[in-house]
Amino acid sequence: MATSAQVRRRALSPVSQARLALWAFVVVNVVIVEVLFFTAGTGKNDILTVAKFFGLHAALLLMFQLLLVARLPWLDRRIGMDRLTVWHRWVGFTMFWTVLTHATLVVLGYATLDNASMGKTFLALAGVTASLLGMLAAAIVVLTAVVSIRYVRRKLRYEVWHGLHLLLWLALGLAFVHQLLETTTFRSSTFAMIYWWVLWLFAFGSLVTGRIVMPVWRNAHHQFRVAAVVPEAHNVVSVHVTGRHLDRLPARAGQFCVWRFPGHRSFWLANPFSLSAAPDGRSLRLTAKAVGSGSAGLRQLPVGTRVFMEGPYGAFTAQHRTRHGMLLIAGGVGITPIRALLEEDPTGNVVVLYRVRDESEAVLLREIQQLVAVRRGRLHLLTGRTSQGARPFEPDSLRFLVPDITERDVYICGPPVMTAAVEDSLRKLGVPNGQVHAEKFSLA
């Protein structure tokens, strides 16, 4: 008879379940769109027929985009916002080229049909309500794609980039009305009308629910407030947040929240910070290093300040464990979710690798030492500068520190360069991908 552990290993992992659900969503809807395209009739000429093909798929890509950024808990806790954001980025650029191709073919198709120049045709189409709405939606998509190019993105503050991205809400409405007025496919049959209405309502409803309804309800219900502000070092501070009914908040160790302190800073300004202690149903704790104006100002937060919190988010939790043993790897202030995970884990089969330049920069070190000691685990404080030859995350170094590394789940949180180096070494050591869990806090 199979043991419960063997049954769990046979079952699909949480991330596999979510990926399967997303792939099923994509495949089913692509098939439906293809059927609608081939049964709804052709355009006024071959070019406009191809333009319709790209237009239908652009609408489908837009709705898939909304689903990826809706921050639905079921998806977020299984896949993680970092991976969803990466997928959102690539789907976004695919949508950009699809929309651009659709718009170009529409103008070219009507120019061919009317035997007119593309410039004259473009101006004529701009005078038609349905076409004008589509043009405005396309322009917003192009603008969003441009500001998401890595070079441009690095030049913009997150708040500016985020504000421009919010224009996609407007593009969503414009695209919907554009498609509603362009009736060739939307109203080609009763099934087509029901299908498009259901799909649009599902996509828009998911976005509104995940990004507006749930955060507003959660903050009204829990009434988060600052309970204490505790300096941990000259440039590190912990903020304790309390509220009502926190035992009902679905937060887990390893997750992060997007925090706003509207009584202290502009509501528009927000920061993602991990929970630096396992949720206990009474309070939440975040610990931040002063690396910007937002995190530096936390030290001056008055007790009692109202807090607006979005989340909790992230798949960096014990839900994804596949092995009894656990290796926790942290770099710098990346120790915060690692510390929370360590507190939640009841077993003693744990190893912690904490990378800092020198011991004075080891945030929450005393707490880590106490937690490791209680669990009879092992802590390795890895100090020194990489430029001076300290390379603790080389494959041989990791194998020396953790001989049974291939039999453990590995959780990594730290600077991107460190995370990439650790992941590369783990691949060389033969650690299965399903046992490697990394938190990258990708909001943009």
N, C-alpha and C positions, 0 to 999 in steps of 0.2 A: 504493500500500500504506500502511495506517495505521501511524503510529509508535507505539512503546510508550507514549509520553506520552498520545497520543490514545486508545489503548485503555484506559489507566487512567482517563481522564476519563469515558469512556463507562460504565465499570463503576460499580456502586453504591458509594457511599462507605461507610466502616465504620459511621458512625452510621445511615445509611439501611438497611444490612443488619440492624442490631440492632433498629431500629424496626419493620422489616418482620417480623422474627421475633416480636417481642412482639405486634404486631397480629394476626399469623397465629394465635398462641397464644390470644389473646382471642376472635377470631372463631370459630375451630374449636370451642372449648369452650362458647361461648355457644350455638352451634347445637346441640351435643350436649345441653346442659342443657335447651334448649327442647324438643327431641325427647323427652327423658325426662319432662319435665313433662306434655306432652300425651299421652303413651302410658302413664303410670304410674297413671292413674285420678284421679278427683277426690277432694276431701276430704269430710268428713261434712256440710258445707254449703258454700255459695258463698264465705263469708268465709274458711273454713279452706282452701279451694282457692287463693284469692288469697294467703293466708298462706304456703302451701307454695311458691308461685311466688317470693315474696320470700326465703324461707328458702334455696332452692336457689341463688339468685343471690348471697345473702350468703356462702354457702360458697365460691362461685367467686371472689368479690371477696377473701375472706380468703386464698385460696391465691395469687392474683395479687399481693397485698400481700407475702406471704412471698418471692415471686420477686424483687420490686423491691428488697427489703432484704437479700437473701441475699449480696450483694457477690460475685456470680459474676464472675470475671475477664473472661470473654468479653463480658458486658454492660457492665461497669464501664469497660473500656478503650475501648469504642466510644461509649457514651452519657455516662458520667461520673456520679459519685455525686451531684453537685449536682442534675442533671436528674432522676435516678432518685428522689432524695429529694423533689423537688417533686411528681413524679407520685405517689409514695407518700402524700404528704400529701392530695392531692385524692381519690385512690382511698380513703384512710382515712375521709374525711368522707362519701363516697358510701356506704361500707360501714356507717358509723354510722347514717345515715338508713335504710338498707335493713334493718339488724338491728332498729332501733327500730320500723319499720313491721311487720316480721314478728312481733315479740313482741306488739305492740299488737293486731294482727289475730288472733293465736292466742287471746289472752285474750277478745277480743270475740266470736270465733267460738264458743268453748265456752260463754261466758256466754249467747249467743243460743240455742245448742243446749240448754242446761240450764235456760233461763229464770231465770238467776240474775244477781246483780250482778257487776260486773267485779272488785270487791274480793274478794268471796267466791270467785269463780272463780280469781283469781290465787293465793290461799292454797291452794286445792285443787290447782292445778297444781304448786305448790311441793312438794307431798307426793308427786309422781310423779318418780321418779329421772330419767327422760329429760328431762322439762320443767325440773327443777331445774338440771340440768347446763347446759341451754340458757340459763336465766336467769342463771347465774353467768358464763357466757361473754359474754352480752350486757352484763352489768354491767361487766365488764373493758373491753369495747369502748367503752362510754359513758365510763368513767373516762379511758381513753386519749385519747379525742376531746376531753374537757374540758381536760386538761392540755396539749393541743396547740393550743388556741386561742391566738392570738398574745399577747394580754394576759396570760394565765395563764403561758404559756411563758416570757415575759420575767421573770417573778417567781421562777422556779425555777432553781436551778443545773443545769447540764447533767447532772451525775451523778444528781441526784434525778429529773429528767425521764427520763433513760435507764433508771434503775432501775424506774420505774413502767411504762415501755414494755416492759420484760422480762416483765411480767405477761401480755403477749400470747402468750408461750410456753404459759402455763397455759390461756389462752383457746383456743389451738389444740387442746390435748388435750381440753378440755371439749367444744368444738364437734364434734370428731371422734366422741367417744363418744355425744354427743347425736344426731348424725346416724345413727350406727350403730344406736342403739336405736329411733329413729324410722324404721321400716323401710319406709314407704310408697313411697319412691323408691329408697333405697339398695339394697334387695333386690328391687326390682320385676321384675328379670330378671337373667339371668347376665351379659349385657352391662353392665347398670347397676352390678352389684357389681364387676366387673373395672374398669370405668371409674373409679368413685369410689376404689377402692383404689389404682389406678395414679396418679391425680391427687394424692391425699393423700400418697402415698409420694414422688412427684416434688417436691411443694412442700416437704414437711418435710425430705426428703433434701437439697434444694438449700440450705435454710437451715442445716442442721447442717453440711453440707460447707463452705459459704462462711464461716460465722461461728465455727465451732469446729474442725472437722477440719483445714482448711488452715492457720489461724494456729498451732495447736498443733504440727502437723507441721513447719511452716516454721521455727518458733523452736527446736524440738528439733534440727532438721537443721543450721541455720546458727549457733546458739549466739551470738547477738549480744551484744557487750559494748562499753562505752565505751572508746575508744582514746585520745582527747584532748579537752580542753575549751579552746577558744580564744576569749578575749574579742575581739570585733570593734569594740566601742564601749562607752561607759559603761553602756548598757542593751541591748546586743546581744551574743549569744554563739553560737558555732558548736560543735556537738558532733559529733565524728567517731566513727563506730561501725564496728567490724570484726566479723568472724565467719568461719565456715568456708564454703568453696565459694560465695562470694558471686558468682562468675562465673556461677553457675546460678540466681541470683535474677532473676526476670523483671521487673526495674525499669528504667524509662526516665526520661530527663530530663523534668521537668515534672510528674511524679507526686508524690504525698504519701503519708505513712504515718501511722498512729495509734500514738503512742509511749507506752510505759509504762516506768517505772524502779522496779520493785518493791522493790529494795534501798534506795532513796532516798525514795520516796513510796509511798503506798498503791496497791496494784495497781488499785484501783477508779478511780483518777484517771488520765486519759489526755488527750493533746493531739494534734491533727492538725498536723504540720509538713511543709512541702515539702522535697524533696531540693534542697539549694542548690548541688549540684555534680552533673554527669552521672555516673551509676554507672560505675565503672571495673573492677568485678570484685574489688576488694581492700577497699574501704571505702565507707561511705555518710556523707554529711554533711547535717546539718540546721542551720539558722540561725534563731534566734528572738529576737524583741524582748520585753523584760520588760513585758508588759501584764497579767499576772495572777500568782497565786502559783505556778502550774505552770511557766510560762516563766521567771519571775524566779529560780526555784530551780535552774535548769539550770547556772548558773555554779558551784554548789557540788557538782556531780556528781563523785564520786571516779572516777579512772581504774580500769577493771576492773569497774565496776558492770554487773550483768546487765541487759540490755535486752529487753523483750518488745515486738515490733513486729507490727502488723497492716498488711497491704498488700503491695506498693504499690498505691495506688488512683489513679483519675483518668484522664480522657480528654484532659488538657491536654498532649498530646504531638505530636511531628512525624508520627505516624501519620496525622493528619488534614490534613496539608498538601495543598493543591491547586495551589499556585503556586510558582515558583522563588524569588521574592522574599518576604521575611518582615519584618514590622513587629512589634516587641516593645514593649509598653506596660506599664510598672510604676508602682505608687504605693506609696511607703514600703517596708515589709518585703515587699511583694508582689514585690519584685525577685528573691526567692530562686528560684522556679521559672523565671523569665525568664533568670536567670544560667545555670541548668543547661541550658535550651534553647539558649542562645547558645553554650555550650561544645560541645554535641552537633552543632550545625549546621556543616558543613564549608565552606559557600559564603561568599562575601564580600558577597552581595546582601542585607544585613541592615541595618535601622535600629532603634535603641533609643531610646525616649522614657522618661525616668526622672523621675517627678514627686515632688518633696519640697519642704518649706517652705523649707529652706535647705540648703546643701551639707554642713553638719555632720551632717545626718540621712541622708545618702546611704549606706546600708549597702552594703558590698562594692563601693564605687565603683572602687577601684583595680583590682580583678579585672575588672570590667566594661570599664573602659578598655583593659586589656591584651587582653582577648578581642576587643573590637571592632577594635582596631588590627591584630591578627594577621589578622583577616578582612577588613581594609580596608573596614569598614562605617562607619556614622555613629552617633554618640551625641549626643543632645540632653538635657542636664540641665536640667529645667524647674523653676525655683525660684520662690518667692513665694507669698503667701497669696491664696486666692480672694476673701476679703473685701476685699482691697486691689486687686482688679482683675485678678489673674493668672488667665486663663482659657485655658490652652493647648490644651484639648480641644474648643474650639468648631470647627465645620466648617471655617471659613476658616483657622483656625490650623493644623489638621491638614493641610489641602491645601497650605499654604505650607511646612510642615516636610517633608511627604512628598508631592510632586506626583503620584507614580504609585501612590497609596495603593490605588486600586481594583484594581491588578494584583498586590497582595500578600496573603498570609495574615496576619491580624492576631491576635496573642495578647495578652490583657489580663489582668492580675492586680493587684488593689489593693483599696482600700476599696469597699464596695458603691455608695456615691454616685458615686465616680469611675468605676467600671465601667459603671454605668447611663448616665452622661453620655457616655462614649466610645462606647458602643453606639448611643446616640441619634444622635450625630454621624455615625457610620459609615453608619447608615441614610440620613441626609440626603445623604451624599456618594455614595450608590449602591453601597457595597461589598456584594457578595452575602453573604447569611447564611452560606453554606457556607464562606466565607473568614474568618469571625469566630469566634474560640475564646476563651472566658472561663473562668477558674477561680474558683469561689465557695465552695469548701470547705464545702458544706452537709452537716453530719452530723445536724442536727436541724431 
